[in-house]
Amino acid sequence: MKRRRVLIDQPLLFCTLALLALGLVMVFSASANMAEARYGSAYLFVRKELLWDILGFIVLFGCIRLDYHKWQKVSVGLLSIAFVLLAVVLVIGPVVKGARRWIPLGFMNIQPSEVAKLAVIIWLADFLDRHRSQIQDFRKGFMPPLIVLGLLLVLILKEPDLGTPLLLGTTGLILLFLAGARTIHLLGIMVVSLVPLYYELFHVVYRYRRLMAFLNPWADAGGAGYQLTQSLLAFGSGGLLGKGLGASQLKQLYLPDPHTDFIFPVIGEELGFVGAVSVIVVFIYWGLRGWSVAKRAPDLFGQLLAAGITCWVLLQAAINMGVSCGLLPTKGLPLPFVSFGGSSLIITMAAVGILLNISGQTINERGVGSRRLPSRGRT
């Protein structure tokens, strides 16, 4: 039997490639001076990023060719691997800036929380597909995925990391909503979750300092508000069109992590307001294409999987850019496709490959799907 050719969503792929190209350029621009001063080679980080881009491409096209239904069969195994990695990193992970988030493998570091992002979305899509008739039953359909998700988030929170649990928790609630969960159940969980969130924000000293710095960064511009004030200075000095590629002044060892979590201010300083807004527009269009794939997927699993991936990437991008612009308290989340980082890039590229495979089957099987997103139930 002749193998069917998978047609992919070309605009979605093009947006991904455009963001990757921007990321490679900006990682070099943001890291060159720092890498030269600290490690003796201006090309250290861009060489690593290029290697990860190549690995990411291999993973991307491998996932494009793999029928997304196969992920449903291994969803429990993937989730189990994520749990094991999250437990292992708490035991053997080196402490970096006060947190245990990476497992060193020599040639690269694995960040288990990045693996967990994709694993939990695949598992949730599978569970909600298989239990779609019970989703409005609080005990049988609603609580089991929340318990599993909650245990996963607790492990990530122990690293410590609050940004990723907030991201995954929000994505999980969105998937439950799309699957037809009762609104009253969702609102109840949101209210209950405010209790641990309040504790983490107001009773963990360094988070409380960050929150106060977010409210008034200039009051402690040399301490807790340093990252945010330097970020705002970068945006302000960029003006409308920017200083030009490579001309950022704030990346000269003033702006912390300019090639990772705070790469967006460097974009704002070098490419200006126009460049920063252009990046936002590309992410919005990427999200619209992803949402279109989700709406037109041939079955419920594909719809939920595509919606979960799209929400994850968009929410993470929004949080990263919101933090950089002073709209959200500081959280250590990279800008998808753009920030320096191996685990984040490779896992995100795998997710895009899955999304493109769903897109290809949507095009090939348009109108054939028999299981659609359920209508909203009573509250």
C-alpha positions in Angstrom: 0.0 0.0 0.0 1.4 3.4 -1.0 2.2 5.6 1.9 0.0 8.7 2.0 1.8 12.0 1.7 1.3 14.4 4.7 0.4 17.9 3.7 1.6 20.4 6.3 0.4 23.9 7.2 3.0 26.0 5.4 2.2 29.3 7.1 2.6 27.7 10.5 5.9 26.2 9.5 7.1 29.5 8.0 6.3 31.4 11.2 8.3 28.8 13.2 11.3 29.1 10.9 11.1 32.9 11.0 11.2 32.8 14.8 14.1 30.3 14.8 16.1 32.5 12.4 15.4 35.5 14.6 16.4 33.6 17.7 19.7 32.5 16.2 20.6 36.1 15.2 19.5 37.6 18.5 21.3 34.9 20.6 24.5 35.8 18.9 23.9 39.5 19.2 22.9 39.2 22.9 25.6 36.8 24.0 28.7 37.7 22.0 30.2 40.3 24.3 29.4 38.3 27.5 30.7 35.1 26.0 33.9 36.8 24.9 34.4 38.3 28.4 33.6 35.2 30.4 34.6 32.3 28.2 37.0 33.8 25.6 34.8 33.0 22.6 32.1 35.3 21.2 30.7 32.4 19.3 30.2 30.0 22.2 26.5 30.3 22.7 25.5 30.8 19.0 27.4 27.6 18.1 25.4 25.7 20.7 22.2 27.3 19.6 22.9 26.3 16.0 23.5 22.7 17.0 20.2 22.7 18.9 18.5 24.2 15.9 19.8 21.3 13.8 18.7 18.7 16.3 15.4 20.6 16.6 14.9 20.3 12.8 15.5 16.6 12.9 13.0 16.2 15.7 10.5 18.5 14.0 10.5 16.6 10.7 10.5 13.2 12.5 7.3 14.2 14.4 5.7 15.5 11.1 6.1 12.1 9.6 4.8 10.2 12.7 1.0 9.8 12.9 -0.1 11.8 15.9 -2.4 9.0 17.0 0.7 7.0 18.0 1.4 9.5 20.8 -1.9 8.5 22.3 -0.7 4.9 22.7 2.4 6.0 24.7 0.9 8.9 26.7 1.1 7.1 30.0 4.7 6.1 29.4 5.7 9.6 28.5 4.0 11.0 31.6 5.8 8.3 33.7 9.1 9.4 32.2 8.4 13.0 33.1 7.6 12.1 36.7 10.8 10.1 37.0 12.9 12.9 35.6 11.3 15.5 37.8 12.0 13.3 40.9 15.6 12.6 39.8 16.5 16.2 39.2 15.5 17.0 42.8 18.1 14.4 44.0 21.0 14.7 41.6 20.5 18.0 39.8 23.2 20.6 40.5 22.0 23.8 42.3 22.2 26.7 39.8 21.1 30.1 41.1 19.3 28.4 44.0 17.3 25.9 41.9 17.6 22.3 40.8 16.2 22.3 37.3 18.8 20.5 35.1 20.2 17.0 34.8 23.7 17.2 33.3 24.5 14.7 30.5 27.9 16.1 29.5 27.1 17.3 26.0 23.9 19.1 27.2 21.6 19.5 30.2 18.1 18.1 30.2 15.4 20.2 31.9 12.7 17.8 33.1 10.1 20.5 33.3 10.4 21.0 29.6 9.8 17.3 29.0 6.8 17.5 31.4 5.1 20.3 29.3 4.7 18.1 26.3 4.1 14.9 28.2 1.3 16.2 30.3 -0.5 17.8 27.3 -0.4 14.5 25.4 -1.6 12.6 28.4 -4.4 15.1 29.2 -5.6 15.0 25.6 -5.6 11.2 25.7 -7.4 11.0 29.1 -10.0 13.6 28.1 -10.6 11.8 24.8 -11.1 8.4 26.4 -13.3 9.8 29.3 -15.2 12.4 27.3 -18.5 11.0 28.4 -17.5 11.4 32.1 -15.9 14.8 32.0 -18.9 16.4 33.8 -18.7 13.9 36.6 -16.6 15.5 39.3 -15.3 12.3 40.8 -14.8 10.1 37.7 -13.9 12.5 35.0 -12.9 15.8 36.5 -10.7 15.1 39.5 -8.4 12.3 38.2 -6.6 14.5 35.6 -6.4 17.3 38.2 -4.8 15.0 40.7 -2.2 13.8 38.3 -1.6 17.4 37.0 -1.3 18.6 40.6 1.3 16.0 41.6 3.4 17.0 38.5 3.2 20.6 39.4 4.2 20.0 43.0 7.4 18.3 41.8 8.2 21.3 39.5 7.4 23.7 42.3 9.9 21.9 44.5 12.8 22.8 42.2 11.7 25.7 42.9 9.9 27.0 39.8 6.5 28.8 40.0 6.3 30.0 36.4 6.1 26.5 34.8 3.3 25.3 37.2 1.3 28.4 36.5 1.7 27.8 32.8 0.9 24.1 32.8 -2.0 24.6 35.3 -3.6 27.2 33.1 -3.1 25.1 30.0 -4.7 22.1 31.8 -7.7 24.1 32.8 -8.2 25.3 29.3 -8.1 21.7 28.0 -10.7 20.7 30.6 -12.9 23.6 29.5 -12.6 22.6 25.9 -13.3 19.0 26.7 -16.7 20.0 28.2 -16.0 20.2 32.0 -18.6 22.0 34.0 -17.9 25.7 34.6 -18.7 25.5 38.3 -16.0 22.8 38.7 -13.5 24.9 36.9 -14.3 28.0 38.9 -14.1 26.0 42.2 -10.6 24.7 41.3 -9.5 28.2 40.4 -10.6 29.6 43.7 -9.0 26.7 45.7 -5.7 27.2 43.8 -5.5 30.8 45.0 -4.6 29.5 48.5 -1.2 27.9 47.5 -0.6 30.7 45.0 -1.0 33.3 47.8 1.4 31.3 50.0 4.0 31.0 47.3 3.8 34.8 46.4 3.6 36.3 49.9 5.4 33.8 52.2 8.4 32.8 50.1 10.8 35.7 50.6 12.5 36.0 47.2 9.1 35.8 45.4 7.6 38.4 47.7 10.6 40.7 46.9 10.1 40.1 43.2 6.4 40.9 43.5 7.2 44.2 45.3 9.8 45.0 42.7 7.2 44.4 40.0 4.9 46.9 41.6 7.6 49.5 42.0 10.9 48.4 40.3 12.6 51.8 40.7 12.4 51.7 44.5 15.0 48.9 44.5 16.6 49.4 41.1 19.9 48.0 42.2 18.4 44.9 43.9 15.2 43.0 43.3 14.1 45.5 40.6 17.4 45.4 38.7 16.3 43.0 35.9 13.1 44.8 35.2 14.6 48.3 35.3 17.4 47.3 32.9 14.8 45.7 30.7 12.7 48.9 30.6 15.7 51.0 29.9 16.5 48.7 26.9 13.0 49.1 25.5 13.1 52.9 26.1 16.4 53.4 24.5 15.4 51.5 21.4 12.8 54.0 20.3 10.7 53.4 17.2 13.3 51.7 14.9 16.0 50.7 17.3 19.7 51.3 17.5 20.5 48.7 14.9 21.4 45.0 15.0 24.3 44.4 17.4 24.2 47.9 18.8 22.5 47.2 22.2 24.2 48.9 25.1 22.2 47.3 27.9 23.5 43.8 26.9 27.0 44.9 27.8 26.9 42.9 31.0 24.2 45.2 32.4 21.1 43.2 31.5 21.1 39.8 33.2 20.5 36.7 31.0 20.2 38.8 27.8 20.3 35.6 25.6 17.9 33.6 27.6 14.9 34.8 29.6 15.5 38.5 28.8 16.2 38.3 25.1 13.0 40.3 24.2 14.4 43.6 25.6 17.5 43.2 23.4 15.1 42.9 20.4 13.4 46.0 21.6 16.6 48.0 21.9 18.2 46.8 18.7 15.1 46.6 16.5 13.0 49.1 18.2 9.2 49.2 18.8 8.6 48.1 15.3 10.8 45.0 15.7 9.3 44.1 19.1 5.7 44.5 17.8 6.6 42.4 14.7 7.7 39.5 16.9 4.4 39.8 18.8 2.4 39.8 15.5 4.3 36.6 14.3 3.4 34.8 17.6 -0.2 35.9 17.3 -0.4 34.6 13.7 1.3 31.4 14.8 -1.3 31.0 17.4 -4.2 31.6 15.0 -2.8 28.9 12.7 -2.4 26.5 15.6 -6.0 27.2 16.8 -7.2 26.7 13.2 -5.5 23.3 13.2 -7.2 22.5 16.5 -10.7 23.4 15.3 -10.3 21.3 12.1 -8.6 18.3 13.6 -10.3 15.0 12.5 -10.9 13.7 16.1 -11.2 14.9 19.7 -7.7 13.7 20.7 -6.2 15.7 17.8 -8.3 18.8 18.7 -7.2 18.8 22.3 -3.6 18.0 21.5 -3.4 20.8 19.0 -5.2 23.2 21.3 -2.9 22.3 24.2 0.3 22.8 22.2 -1.0 26.1 20.9 -2.0 27.4 24.3 1.3 26.3 25.9 3.5 28.1 23.3 1.3 31.3 23.2 1.0 31.5 27.0 4.7 31.0 27.5 5.5 33.7 24.9 3.0 36.1 26.5 4.4 35.5 30.0 8.0 36.0 28.8 7.2 39.2 26.9 4.9 40.4 29.7 7.7 40.0 32.2 10.2 41.8 30.0 7.8 44.7 29.6 6.9 45.0 33.3 3.4 43.7 32.8 4.0 40.6 34.9 6.2 39.7 37.9 9.5 38.2 37.0 9.3 34.5 35.9 12.0 32.4 34.4 10.4 31.2 31.2 12.2 31.4 27.9 10.7 33.0 24.8 9.7 30.0 22.5 12.0 29.5 19.5 14.0 32.6 20.3 15.7 32.3 23.7 18.9 30.3 24.1 18.3 26.8 25.4 18.5 23.2 24.3 15.8 21.3 26.1 13.2 24.1 25.6 13.9 24.4 21.9 14.0 20.6 21.1 10.8 19.9 23.0 9.0 22.8 21.5 10.1 21.8 18.0 8.8 18.3 18.7 5.4 19.9 19.7 5.4 21.9 16.5 6.1 18.7 14.5 3.1 17.0 16.1 0.9 20.1 15.4 2.0 20.0 11.8 1.2 16.3 11.5 -2.3 17.0 12.9 -2.6 19.8 10.3 -1.6 17.4 7.5 -4.3 14.9 8.5 -6.8 17.7 8.8 -6.1 18.7 5.2 -6.2 15.2 4.0 -9.3 14.1 5.9 -11.3 17.4 5.9 -14.8 16.8 7.1 -14.2 13.1 7.9 -13.8 13.4 11.7 -16.5 11.9 13.8 -15.6 13.1 17.3 -15.7 16.9 17.8 -15.2 19.1 20.8 -18.3 18.6 22.9 -20.8 21.4 23.4 -20.7 23.2 26.7 -22.6 21.5 29.4 -24.7 23.0 32.2 -22.9 24.8 35.0 
